[in-house]
C-alpha cells in the first residue's frame, strides 16, 4: 500500500469516528444524559488525578523527613530503652528471616541476645539484621540450627 492511500484511509476512519461521536452526544433523545455522563467522568478523572498527585507528594515528603531523622539520629549517641530496642530488633528480624517468631530477643543496655532454633541459613541474616538496628551495641548469638517447627519446649 502506498502512503497516500494509508493516510486517506486513516482520515476517513477518523472522520467516521468523529461523526459517530458527535451523533452519539447530540442525539435528541439521550444526548443530554450522555453529555452529562461524559462531563461527570472527566471531572472524576481530574479529581482522582489530583488526589494521586497529592498522595504522592505527601509520601515523598514523609520519606524525606524520615531520611533526615535517620541521618540525624546516626550522629547522636542515644540511650535506647531495652523494651524499645527489643521491639526494633524484632521488627527488623521480620524483614530478614522466614521464622522470626522462633527467635527470642532480649536486651540489656545495648547488648542484644538472640536465642531460639532457626534454620541454619537464617542464623547469619538474623544476626546481621540485629546488628543493623540503631541503638544496638553488641549482639550475642545463641541461636541453634534446626527446624523451628519441631523445636518444642516441654513443661513439667
N, C-alpha and C positions, 0 to 999 in steps of 0.2 A: 504494500500500500504506500502511496506517496503521502507526503506531509500535508499537502493541501487538502486531500480528501479526509485525512485524520482530523485536521483542525476544523474543517467544516462539519464533520460528523459530531465532533465534540461540542461545537457551538450549537448544533441542532438539539443534541441531548440536553444541554444546559438550558436552552430556550424552552424545551418541553417541560423540564423540571421546574423552571421558574413559573411557567404558565400554570402548571398543576398546583404549585404552592399558592399562587395568587387566587386561583379558583377555590382552593380549599379554605383560605382565610376570608375571602369575600363572598362566600356562599350566603345568600339572603336568609336561609333557614337556620343554619348552625354556625355561620361565620363569626358572629359576635362572641359566642361561647368559646370557640376555638381560639380567637384572638386573645381573649382574657386568659385562657389556659396557657398560651404561649408566653404572655406577659408574666403570669404568676411563676412559671418555670424559670424564666430569665431572672426575675427578682430573687427567687430561691437560690439559684446558681450563684449570683453575685454575693448574697448573704453568706452562703456556706464557704465560698472562696475567701471572703473577708475573715470569717471565723477561723479558717485553716491558717491563714497568714498570721492572725493574732496569736493563735496557739503555738505556732512555730516560733514566733518572736519571744513569747514568754518562756518556752522551753529553752531556747538558746540563751536567754538572759539568766535563767536558773542554772544552766550548765556552766556559764562563765562565772557566776557568783560562787558556785561550788568549787571550781578550779582555783579561784583566788583564795578562798577559805582554806583549801587543802594546802596550797603553796605557803600561806602564812603559818599554818599550823606546823609545817615541817621545820620551820625555823624556831619555833617556840619549844621550850622544854616543859611540857605539861605533865602533871601527875594525873594519870587516868585512874579513877576508882576501879577496884578489882572487878566488881559486877559489870561495869560498863566494858571493861576490857574483855571479859568472858563473852559478852554479847557481840562485840565487834569480831572476835575470833570466830565464834560460831557462825556469824553471818558470812564471813569470808570463806569458811570451810564449805558452806553450801554451794559456792560458786566453783569449787575446785575438785570436790570429791563426790562420788556417787552415793556414799553411805555416811553422810555427816552425823546422823543420829547414833551411829556406832562409836563415835568419838566423844569422850567426856573431856571437858575443858575446865581447868582450874587455874586461878591466877593469884599471885602473891607479889605485890609491889613491882609489877612489870615483868615478872617471870611467869611464863605460861607453861602449864604441864598438860600434855596430851596423853590420854590413856584410852585403851579400848582395843578391840580386834577389828582390823580392816583388811581388805585385800592387799597383797604385797605391793601392787602397783599404785596404791593410793597413799602409802606412807610418806614418800618424798613430797608429793604435791600438798599434802596436809601440813607438813612442817613448813614448807616454803610459804604457804598461804598464811599460816600463823605468824611467821617472821615478818611478813609484809604489812601487818596491821600496825597502825600508828599507836604508839604507847607501849608496844611490846619491846622489852629489852633483851629477853633471853627466852628460848623455847627448849623445854625438856621433853624429849621424845621418849615416851614409854609405850608407844603403840606396838602391838604384836601383829604379825602377819597371820591371816587365816580367813575363814568365811564368817562375816559378821552375822549372818543369819543362823549359823549353827552355834555361835557362841552364846551360851546361856548362863545365867547365874542362878544358883540354887540357894534357897534359904532354908534353914533348919527350923 
